[in-house]
């Protein structure tokens, strides 16, 4: 009985993870989000560095 109960619990856990993973976007979305947020950050750091070097 315990083995059957553990099997059922494992089945439910696997079903839960399949449901969660089905809602995650594909890896291209993460790459696009990285580009959208990281490139403006780099540009702002570059201009801050240029402005600070000009002040010195």
C-alpha positions as a Markdown table, in Angstrom:
| # | Residue | x | y | z |
|---|---|---|---|---|
| 1 | Unk | 0.0 | 0.0 | 0.0 |
| 2 | Unk | 2.8 | 2.4 | 0.8 |
| 3 | Unk | 4.5 | 1.8 | -2.6 |
| 4 | Unk | 1.3 | 2.5 | -4.4 |
| 5 | Unk | 0.8 | 5.7 | -2.4 |
| 6 | Unk | 4.4 | 6.8 | -3.2 |
| 7 | Unk | 3.8 | 6.0 | -6.9 |
| 8 | Unk | 0.6 | 8.1 | -6.9 |
| 9 | Unk | 2.4 | 11.0 | -5.2 |
| 10 | Unk | 5.2 | 10.9 | -7.7 |
| 11 | Unk | 2.6 | 10.9 | -10.5 |
| 12 | Unk | 1.0 | 14.0 | -9.1 |
| 13 | Unk | 4.3 | 15.7 | -8.7 |
| 14 | Unk | 5.3 | 15.0 | -12.3 |
| 15 | Unk | 1.9 | 16.2 | -13.5 |
| 16 | Unk | 2.3 | 19.4 | -11.5 |
| 17 | Unk | 5.8 | 20.1 | -12.9 |
| 18 | Unk | 4.6 | 19.5 | -16.5 |
| 19 | Unk | 1.8 | 22.0 | -15.9 |
| 20 | Unk | 4.2 | 24.6 | -14.5 |
| 21 | Unk | 6.7 | 24.1 | -17.3 |
| 22 | Unk | 4.0 | 24.5 | -19.9 |
| 23 | Unk | 3.4 | 28.1 | -18.8 |
| 24 | Unk | 7.1 | 29.1 | -19.1 |
| 25 | Unk | 8.1 | 30.9 | -22.3 |
| 26 | Unk | 10.7 | 29.5 | -24.7 |
| 27 | Unk | 14.4 | 30.4 | -24.3 |
| 28 | Unk | 14.2 | 33.0 | -27.1 |
| 29 | Unk | 12.0 | 35.2 | -24.9 |
| 30 | Unk | 14.7 | 35.2 | -22.1 |
| 31 | Unk | 17.4 | 36.2 | -24.6 |
| 32 | Unk | 15.2 | 39.0 | -25.9 |
| 33 | Unk | 14.5 | 40.2 | -22.4 |
| 34 | Unk | 18.2 | 40.2 | -21.6 |
| 35 | Unk | 19.0 | 42.2 | -24.7 |
| 36 | Unk | 16.2 | 44.7 | -24.0 |
| 37 | Unk | 17.3 | 45.4 | -20.5 |
| 38 | Unk | 21.1 | 44.9 | -20.7 |
| 39 | Unk | 22.0 | 47.0 | -23.7 |
| 40 | Unk | 20.4 | 50.2 | -22.4 |
| 41 | Unk | 22.2 | 49.6 | -19.1 |
| 42 | Unk | 25.5 | 49.3 | -20.9 |
| 43 | Unk | 24.8 | 52.4 | -22.9 |
| 44 | Unk | 24.0 | 54.4 | -19.7 |
| 45 | Unk | 27.1 | 53.1 | -18.0 |
| 46 | Unk | 29.2 | 54.2 | -21.1 |
| 47 | Unk | 27.8 | 57.7 | -21.1 |
| 48 | Unk | 28.2 | 58.0 | -17.3 |
| 49 | Unk | 31.8 | 57.0 | -17.7 |
| 50 | Unk | 32.3 | 59.5 | -20.5 |
| 51 | Unk | 30.7 | 62.2 | -18.5 |
| 52 | Unk | 32.8 | 61.5 | -15.5 |
| 53 | Unk | 36.1 | 61.4 | -17.4 |
| 54 | Unk | 35.1 | 64.7 | -19.1 |
| 55 | Unk | 34.7 | 66.3 | -15.6 |
| 56 | Unk | 38.1 | 65.3 | -14.4 |
